[in-house]
């Protein structure tokens, strides 16, 4: 099956790499994004996000005419929706981005088109999306009423890629593809087969939706266990990293590493989608979320105790992104911790984040928050707070840490010998 034009709606951390990989396979791709700045950047052959090797592929695809960005949807044979699904303040899923994306592409749909939702979503969202499309286009037949005789094929296929390795994982990882009918799923498989070397496994849309949420809830539960161990070890004066290392010698035990909390747009958000749709059945999933949400506050309290008795304390805050060696600040516990310390005026904050160009706006407003490099920050600090295990923080002179109070939330410097 041939696709003359493929449209990607939402050119963020998933949409843009997907557009790049497809256009690199000589597919004609139209990227759609509401942000005119994002569109202009891409049309210049540049990228608005940090992801290894992505810039070269985008530059080549734009130069060769396979990739073009716009703010208004255009006709295509397939539409991939990769827009955000944030949480409201009360841990409820916000589907407004998906709804507006669906209603905007509805105007350019024609018989035989394929619409795939990639945004991580609560169970039933693909059916709701099909409903929004049908409302806009009563002249077309949709799978919810026409079944296999549908004129528009609709499927759900969540991404499961690791930031920093997106281009490789988009190609190598298996994909779970949930159709609103069997034929819908088959049409979606034909599209992913253009670039996916992993397996394309078909199911129904609701199972595919819950599958994505389950994968992230599984990770969240296991991280919560490690973070709960860190609370216990701190009280019992035990090194949590040594404890986990020893426990993992058991052939069937594989405990993850604790950290300052859980970040990113997936693990910190998706379990709440399950809790929202099944509140009575999700005691364990909810508790794990609460344990991981508590961890940043625990780190903040640790810093507050450490500054007691130090006049005009200076705190080096190393790292703001949600994980090592990337620039993504979404749901970052490190950023949450530094922002709270700034708001509460705990001391002068010397902030280091080698992967972004300047302080985020919510921090630059504070006069006692300074943007600097790691050597200056450590040299001037009374307290060194390691929040993200960036490779750049590995290369450090152990002697620079002598006489500093070190709060290492990642166990990154356990083996450094300053003597």
ABEGO torsion letter per residue (X at the ends): XBBABBBBBEBBAAAAAAAAAAAAAGBBBBBBBABAAAAAAAAAGBBABBBBGAAAAAAAAAAAGABBBBABBBBBABBBBBBBBBBBAAGBBBAAAAAAAAAAAAAABBBGBBBBBABBBBBGAAAAAAAAAAAABAABBBAAAAEAABABBBBBBBBBBBBGAAAAAAAABBBBBBBABAAAAAAAAAAAAAABABBBBBBBAAAAAAAAAAAAAAAAAAAAAAAAAAAAAAAAGBBAAAAAAAAAABAABBBBBBBAEBBEAAAAAAAAAAAAABAAAAAAAAAAAAAAAAAAAAAAAAAAAAABGBBGBBBBBBEABABBGBABABGBAAAAAAAAAAAAGAEBBBBBBAABABBBAAAAABAABBBBBAAAAAAABABBBBABBBAAAABBBAAAABGBBBBBAAGAAAABBAX
